[in-house]
Amino acid sequence: MKKLDILTAPYVQEMMETTANLYRLGWDERNGGNVSYLLDEKDVTPFLDVNKVVRQIPMIFDASALKGRYFIVTGSGKYFKNVEKAPAENMGIIRICEDGKTLDLLWGLENDAVPTSELPSHLMSHIARLAVDPKHRIVMHNHASHLLAMTFTHELDEKAFTRTLWQMCTECLVVFPEGISIIPWMVPGTNEIGEATAAKMKETRLVLWPQHGVYGAGETMDEVFGLIETAEKAAKVYTYVQAQGGVKQTITDENLWALANAFGVTPHPGYLGK
C-alpha cells in the first residue's frame, strides 16, 4: 500500500506550527529550545515503513524503559525559525532500540543531523510523566523570557515562586494547581540535569531551569504550549508590577481557595493558608 506524505501527518504539522510560534514569541532564539512528541506505531505506519531504518544514532542515556517507542523530535543545533520551511532537515522521527542506547532514525534529520542534545532529559521526563499519566506525550523546553528573568530576581523557592505566579493571573491556579518546580543551575545536555528534571516531573508539569529556561509536559501540544504560555504571562505581569512600584493589592489565599473550589482543582498541599 502506498504511504501517505509524511509532511501531512498531524504531528508533523503540529511540530511545524508550534516551533514557528515559539520562535515568533522570542522563546527559542538561535537553536535554543527543543520539543519531543511521543507517537504510537499506528500514528507512524500510514506514513512510513517502520522496517526501513535510515541510520542508527547512539545516545548517552539508557532509555530501555521506552524501547520500541516512537518520537518526533527537533534536531541538535537547529533553528526553530527554519523548521516550517525545511522540516526534514530540522527534525526527525526516531524509535528507541532494544538496547536503550541506540536510536533508529526513520525519517528526517537529513545531512547527518542528530536529535537535540537535550534528548536524554526529554526521555527521562517522558518516563516520569508516563508513570503519572500514560496519556502524557509532549515534553517542551524553551527560554520563555519573563520566567527566565524572574529566576534572577525572585527567590528560588518553589512555594514562593508558585504563589507569586498564582497571584499574578487568576487563571494560573486553574492551569497549574500543582505549582512549578525548580532545579539548581546545572550544565545542560547532561544526564545529571535530565535526572533532576525528571525527579521534579513526577510532581509538576512545569520545571524551571534557573538562568536558562523552562520544561513543560502534558497530553497535547496545545496543552503544553498553553501551560508554559500561562506561566510566562504571569511572569510578564510580575515584571510590569515590579516596574510599577510593586504590589499594592493581590489575589488573596481566600480568593485562591474560592477559585480552586469553583473549578474543582486541588492546590499543591501547603502552598495556601487556610
Buried (B, 14 or more C-beta within 10 A) or exposed (E): EEEEEBEEBEBBBBBBBBBBBBBEBEBBBEBBBBBBBBBEEEBBBEBBEBEEBBEEBEBEBBBBBBBEBBBBBBBBEBBBBBBBEEBBBBBBBBBBBEEBBBBBBBBBBBEEBBBBBBBBBBBBBBBBBBEBEEEBBBBBBBBBBBBBBBBEEBEBEBBEBBBBBBBBBEBBBBBBBBBBBBBEEBEBBBEEBBBBBBBBBEBBBBBBBBEBBBBBBBBBBEBBBBBBBBBBBBBBBBBEBBEEEEEEEBBEBEBBBEBBEEEEBEBBEEBBEE
